[in-house]
Amino acid sequence: MATIRASCGECGDVELTTDDVHVRVCTGDSQGTYSFRCPVCLMTVIKPAEARTVDLLVASGVSYETWTLPLELSEPRGTGTAITHDELLDFHDLLSDDRLLGDALAELLDR
């Protein structure tokens, strides 16, 4: 098992094994990160990782995972008007009144 040296923002350089480190790469933009739990302060540390670093860590036996950006990020924005303070208060009142909430849900289901 390989020994990996990494840096914790609180504790400085620490030594880890391949089981202690985890790599994640986004399929959308190929950005990578690696994470580990510091053996000294027990805080989780997440650091950006260039493709070369990802390759070295994975070749050493570090676990590897890909993830995808949420589809909501590709939806168009800025269409419609901004919610007003009064609309927010009305929504709050609606959520706190079970009868009004039930009526609103029933109306939505009838459409």
Secondary structure, DSSP 8 states (H G I E B T S, - for coil): --EEEEEETTTEEEEEEGGGEEEEEETTT--EEEEEE-TTT--EEEEEE-HHHHHHHHHTT-EEEEE---GGGGS--S-S----HHHHHHHHHHHH-HHHHHHHHHHHHH-
